[in-house]
Amino acid sequence: MATVMQKIKDIEDEMARTQKNKATAHHLGLLKAKLAKLRREILTPASKGGGGAGEGFDVTKSGDARVGLVGFPSVGKSTLLNKLTGTFSEVASYEFTTLTCIPGVITYRELKFSYWTFPVLLRVLKMARVEVISTARTCNCILIVLDAIKPITHKRLIEKELEGFGIRLNKEPPNLSFRRKDKGGINLTSTVTNTHLDLETVKAICGEYRIHNADINLRYDATADDLIDVIEGSRVYMPCIYAINKIDQITLEELEILDKLPHYCPVR
């Protein structure tokens, strides 16, 4: 697993060093395809039934919908879970009090919603991080709990982590068609002007998946990430709400700025 994680880091570092322009689109598309395959390789053991989930992560679906609480240490995930559901989840002044998935249930208009607070997502946790993400993928909605002092920084880091492992927040599936065939090579058609994908980039991405014959039709200005999502076929699309906690620690002016964020809910 460490080898795969190192490969992922090497590719991410190379992508960070590469300038993003038309000349490098082909190379970046190829790197993104390699990255997606490696991330799938990490998640595969955790998604199979042969003991992939660690202790505290093998959770059974219950109720009408499942909501996952995700956030950095000490942002108030456990406190919010306690207030919403009456479930006890350890709260303390030190970090990393939540080390497993903690469940709770709330009933609203005869519908039962199960809430799960997840341990923090950090690269240093490696396997635990993979188990958290694998469990988060089974949710119907993600509730990202943010600290009002630094909400944007944490928001971007958590989104990047979830997006990197196939969780698409507040997005619709790519509006493009992809059909494999037995012969004829790669055929790319589009009903709009393409600024991100060309035939060379599409062939490179398909080649990484050993796909040499396919018909691809773009109905909007799709990106390499969109094409990879369709080829992978394992992406999950779910709504996300951003609960910004500790708003009593910021000024009214700062709160008005945060109020412009989409899908935002203040928590005191």
C-alpha positions in Angstrom: 0.0 0.0 0.0 2.9 2.4 0.8 4.1 1.8 -2.8 0.8 2.9 -4.3 0.6 5.9 -2.0 4.1 6.9 -3.1 3.1 6.6 -6.7 0.1 8.8 -6.1 2.3 11.4 -4.4 4.8 11.3 -7.2 2.1 11.9 -9.8 0.5 14.7 -7.8 3.9 16.4 -7.4 4.5 16.1 -11.2 1.0 17.6 -11.9 1.7 20.5 -9.5 5.0 21.2 -11.3 3.4 21.1 -14.8 2.1 24.3 -16.2 -1.6 24.1 -17.3 -1.9 25.1 -21.0 -2.9 23.7 -24.3 0.5 22.2 -24.9 0.5 20.2 -21.7 -3.2 19.1 -21.8 -2.3 15.7 -23.3 0.4 15.0 -20.6 -1.9 16.2 -17.8 -4.8 14.1 -19.1 -2.5 11.0 -19.1 -1.4 11.7 -15.5 -5.0 12.2 -14.3 -5.9 8.8 -15.8 -3.0 7.1 -14.0 -3.9 8.8 -10.8 -7.5 7.7 -11.0 -6.5 4.1 -11.6 -4.1 4.1 -8.5 -6.8 5.6 -6.3 -9.3 2.9 -7.4 -6.6 0.3 -6.5 -6.5 1.7 -3.0 -10.2 1.7 -2.5 -10.8 -1.8 -4.0 -9.7 -3.9 -1.0 -11.8 -1.7 1.4 -14.9 -2.2 -0.8 -14.8 -6.0 -1.0 -16.5 -8.2 1.5 -13.3 -10.0 2.6 -12.6 -8.0 5.7 -11.7 -4.8 4.0 -13.2 -2.5 6.6 -11.4 -2.0 9.8 -12.9 -2.1 13.3 -15.4 0.7 13.7 -15.9 1.2 10.0 -18.1 -1.8 9.1 -21.4 0.1 9.3 -24.8 -1.1 8.2 -27.2 1.1 6.4 -30.3 2.0 8.4 -33.1 4.5 8.2 -34.3 6.3 5.0 -31.1 8.2 4.4 -27.5 8.3 5.6 -25.7 11.6 6.3 -21.9 11.6 6.9 -20.2 14.3 9.0 -16.7 15.1 7.8 -14.3 17.7 9.1 -10.9 18.5 10.6 -10.2 17.9 14.3 -11.9 20.0 16.9 -14.4 21.7 14.5 -17.4 20.4 16.5 -18.4 17.2 14.6 -19.0 15.2 17.8 -20.9 18.1 19.5 -23.1 18.6 16.5 -23.9 14.9 16.4 -24.7 14.9 20.1 -27.0 17.9 19.7 -28.8 16.6 16.6 -29.3 13.0 17.6 -28.7 12.7 21.4 -26.0 10.1 20.7 -22.9 10.2 22.9 -19.7 10.9 21.0 -16.6 11.8 23.0 -15.9 15.5 23.1 -12.7 17.0 24.5 -10.4 19.9 24.2 -7.7 17.8 22.5 -7.7 16.6 18.8 -8.5 13.2 17.4 -11.2 12.2 19.9 -13.2 10.5 17.1 -11.3 7.5 15.9 -14.2 5.4 14.5 -17.5 6.0 12.8 -20.0 7.1 15.5 -23.7 6.7 14.5 -26.9 8.6 15.5 -30.5 8.7 14.3 -32.9 11.6 13.9 -36.6 11.3 12.9 -38.1 14.1 10.8 -41.7 13.9 9.5 -41.7 10.1 10.0 -38.5 9.7 8.0 -35.4 8.3 9.8 -32.0 9.9 9.0 -28.9 8.1 10.3 -26.0 10.4 11.0 -22.4 9.2 11.0 -19.4 11.3 12.2 -16.2 10.2 10.6 -12.6 10.6 11.9 -10.6 13.3 10.3 -9.2 12.8 6.8 -5.5 13.1 6.8 -2.8 11.6 4.5 -0.8 10.6 7.5 -3.5 8.2 8.6 -3.3 6.3 5.3 -5.4 3.1 5.7 -7.8 4.7 8.2 -8.2 7.5 5.7 -9.1 5.0 3.0 -11.7 3.3 5.3 -13.3 6.6 6.1 -13.6 7.5 2.4 -14.9 4.0 1.5 -17.6 4.4 4.2 -18.4 8.0 3.2 -19.1 6.8 -0.4 -22.1 4.9 0.9 -23.8 8.1 2.3 -26.7 9.9 0.7 -25.4 13.3 1.8 -22.2 14.7 3.2 -22.2 17.3 5.9 -18.8 19.1 6.0 -18.2 20.7 9.4 -15.9 23.8 9.1 -14.3 26.1 11.7 -15.5 29.7 11.1 -11.9 30.9 11.7 -10.5 29.1 8.6 -13.4 27.7 6.6 -12.2 28.2 3.1 -8.8 26.5 3.6 -10.4 23.5 5.3 -13.2 23.4 2.7 -10.8 23.1 -0.2 -8.6 20.5 1.5 -11.6 18.2 2.3 -13.2 18.6 -1.1 -9.9 17.7 -2.8 -9.6 14.6 -0.6 -13.1 13.4 -1.3 -13.0 14.3 -5.0 -9.7 12.4 -5.3 -11.4 9.2 -4.4 -14.5 9.5 -6.5 -17.0 11.5 -4.4 -18.5 14.3 -6.4 -20.1 17.0 -4.2 -23.1 19.0 -5.5 -22.4 17.9 -9.1 -24.3 16.1 -11.8 -22.8 13.2 -13.8 -20.9 14.3 -17.0 -23.2 14.9 -19.9 -21.3 12.8 -22.4 -21.7 9.4 -23.9 -19.0 6.7 -24.0 -19.5 3.5 -25.9 -17.0 0.7 -26.4 -16.9 -1.1 -29.7 -15.0 -4.0 -31.3 -13.2 -2.0 -34.0 -12.9 1.4 -35.7 -10.5 3.1 -33.3 -11.4 6.1 -31.1 -14.1 8.4 -32.6 -14.7 11.8 -30.9 -17.7 13.9 -31.8 -19.1 17.0 -30.1 -22.2 19.2 -30.3 -20.3 22.2 -28.8 -16.9 23.8 -29.1 -14.2 21.9 -27.1 -11.6 23.9 -25.1 -10.3 21.1 -22.9 -10.4 17.9 -24.9 -9.0 17.0 -28.3 -8.7 13.7 -30.1 -5.0 13.2 -29.0 -5.8 13.7 -25.3 -8.9 11.4 -25.5 -6.8 8.7 -27.2 -4.1 9.1 -24.5 -6.6 8.7 -21.7 -8.4 5.7 -23.4 -5.0 4.1 -24.0 -4.2 4.2 -20.3 -7.3 2.1 -19.8 -6.3 -0.1 -22.8 -9.4 1.1 -24.7 -8.6 1.4 -28.4 -12.0 1.3 -29.9 -14.8 3.6 -28.6 -17.3 6.3 -29.7 -17.3 9.4 -27.5 -19.9 12.2 -27.9 -19.5 15.4 -25.9 -22.7 17.4 -25.2 -20.9 20.2 -23.4 -17.3 21.5 -22.9 -16.1 18.4 -21.0 -12.7 18.1 -19.3 -10.3 15.2 -18.9 -11.6 14.6 -15.4 -15.1 14.3 -16.8 -14.0 11.7 -19.4 -12.1 9.7 -16.7 -15.1 9.8 -14.4 -17.3 8.2 -17.2 -14.6 5.6 -18.0 -14.1 4.7 -14.4 -17.9 4.4 -13.8 -17.5 4.2 -10.0 -18.1 7.9 -9.1 -20.8 8.7 -6.6 -22.7 12.0 -6.8 -24.3 13.4 -3.7 -25.4 16.7 -2.2 -23.2 18.4 0.3 -24.0 21.0 3.0 -21.3 23.1 4.7 -22.0 23.6 8.4 -19.8 26.5 9.6 -19.3 26.2 13.3 -18.2 28.6 16.0 -19.6 31.7 14.1 -19.7 33.5 17.5 -15.9 33.8 17.1 -16.0 36.0 14.0 -17.2 39.5 13.2 -20.5 40.3 11.5 -18.7 41.4 8.4 -16.9 38.1 8.1 -20.2 36.2 8.6 -21.7 38.2 5.7 -18.9 37.1 3.5 -19.4 33.5 4.5 -23.1 33.9 3.8 -22.3 34.1 0.1 -21.0 30.5 0.1 -23.4 28.1 -1.7 -25.0 25.2 0.4 -23.9 26.9 3.6 -25.4 26.7 7.1 -24.1 28.7 10.1 -23.8 26.9 13.5 -23.2 28.5 16.8 
